[in-house]
Amino acid sequence: MKRTRHTAEQIIRKLKPAEQLIAQSETVADVCRVIEVTQPTYHRWLQQYGGMQAEEARRLTQLQKENALLKKLLAKAELEKVMLKDLAERNF
Protein backbone atom coordinates (compact mmCIF):
# COMPACT_ATOMS: atom_id res chain seq x y z
CA MET A 1 0.00 0.00 0.00
CA LYS A 2 1.07 3.55 -0.66
CA ARG A 3 2.18 5.46 2.45
CA THR A 4 0.36 8.73 2.98
CA ARG A 5 -0.21 11.02 5.92
CA HIS A 6 -3.83 11.71 6.74
CA THR A 7 -5.16 14.71 8.62
CA ALA A 8 -7.42 14.16 11.59
CA GLU A 9 -10.42 15.23 9.50
CA GLN A 10 -9.55 12.72 6.77
CA ILE A 11 -9.21 9.96 9.34
CA ILE A 12 -12.60 10.74 10.84
CA ARG A 13 -14.16 10.80 7.35
CA LYS A 14 -12.71 7.34 6.69
CA LEU A 15 -13.84 5.96 10.06
CA LYS A 16 -17.50 6.90 9.51
CA PRO A 17 -18.14 4.38 6.69
CA ALA A 18 -15.96 1.87 8.51
CA GLU A 19 -18.28 2.05 11.53
CA GLN A 20 -21.27 1.48 9.24
CA LEU A 21 -19.63 -1.54 7.62
CA ILE A 22 -18.76 -3.03 11.00
CA ALA A 23 -22.41 -2.53 12.05
CA GLN A 24 -23.40 -4.50 8.91
CA SER A 25 -21.29 -7.45 10.17
CA GLU A 26 -18.38 -6.90 7.79
CA THR A 27 -15.01 -8.18 8.93
CA VAL A 28 -12.25 -5.80 9.97
CA ALA A 29 -10.14 -7.06 7.06
CA ASP A 30 -12.90 -6.14 4.59
CA VAL A 31 -13.39 -2.75 6.20
CA CYS A 32 -9.66 -2.04 6.02
CA ARG A 33 -9.65 -2.97 2.34
CA VAL A 34 -12.53 -0.57 1.66
CA ILE A 35 -10.97 2.41 3.49
CA GLU A 36 -7.53 1.45 2.13
CA VAL A 37 -5.55 1.15 5.36
CA THR A 38 -3.86 -1.70 7.20
CA GLN A 39 -5.47 -3.35 10.20
CA PRO A 40 -2.98 -1.92 12.73
CA THR A 41 -3.58 1.55 11.30
CA TYR A 42 -7.35 1.07 11.52
CA HIS A 43 -7.14 0.00 15.16
CA ARG A 44 -4.78 2.88 16.04
CA TRP A 45 -7.12 5.37 14.35
CA LEU A 46 -10.11 3.87 16.11
CA GLN A 47 -8.37 4.20 19.46
CA GLN A 48 -7.29 7.80 18.83
CA TYR A 49 -10.27 9.20 16.90
CA GLY A 50 -13.16 6.78 17.44
CA GLY A 51 -16.41 8.66 18.05
CA MET A 52 -14.80 12.04 17.43
CA GLN A 53 -16.30 14.71 15.20
CA ALA A 54 -14.27 16.66 12.65
CA GLU A 55 -14.53 19.88 14.70
CA GLU A 56 -13.19 18.08 17.76
CA ALA A 57 -10.26 16.79 15.73
CA ARG A 58 -9.44 20.31 14.53
CA ARG A 59 -9.52 21.54 18.12
CA LEU A 60 -7.26 18.66 19.20
CA THR A 61 -4.74 19.54 16.50
CA GLN A 62 -4.85 23.20 17.52
CA LEU A 63 -4.28 22.30 21.18
CA GLN A 64 -1.35 20.05 20.28
CA LYS A 65 0.31 22.88 18.34
CA GLU A 66 -0.29 25.29 21.20
CA ASN A 67 1.13 22.79 23.68
CA ALA A 68 4.28 22.35 21.57
CA LEU A 69 4.77 26.12 21.42
CA LEU A 70 4.37 26.45 25.18
CA LYS A 71 6.90 23.67 25.76
CA LYS A 72 9.42 25.48 23.55
CA LEU A 73 8.85 28.75 25.40
CA LEU A 74 9.28 27.03 28.76
CA ALA A 75 12.48 25.33 27.63
CA LYS A 76 13.86 28.65 26.42
CA ALA A 77 12.98 30.36 29.71
CA GLU A 78 14.60 27.56 31.72
CA LEU A 79 17.75 27.77 29.61
CA GLU A 80 17.97 31.52 30.17
CA LYS A 81 17.46 30.97 33.90
CA VAL A 82 20.33 28.48 34.03
CA MET A 83 22.58 30.79 32.02
CA LEU A 84 21.87 33.74 34.33
CA LYS A 85 22.50 31.60 37.40
CA ASP A 86 25.81 30.45 35.90
CA LEU A 87 26.83 34.06 35.20
CA ALA A 88 25.86 35.13 38.73
CA GLU A 89 28.02 32.38 40.24
CA ARG A 90 31.08 33.52 38.28
CA ASN A 91 30.90 37.07 39.77
CA PHE A 92 31.93 38.99 36.69
FENMO-V727026 format. One record per helix or strand of 2 or more residues. SS is the DSSP state (H for helix, E for strand). FROM is the first residue (numbers start at 1). LEN is the number of residues. If there is no record, write none. Layout:
# FENMO-V727026
SS:FROM:LEN / SS:FROM:LEN
This chain:
# FENMO-V727026
H:8:16 / H:28:8 / H:39:11 / H:54:37
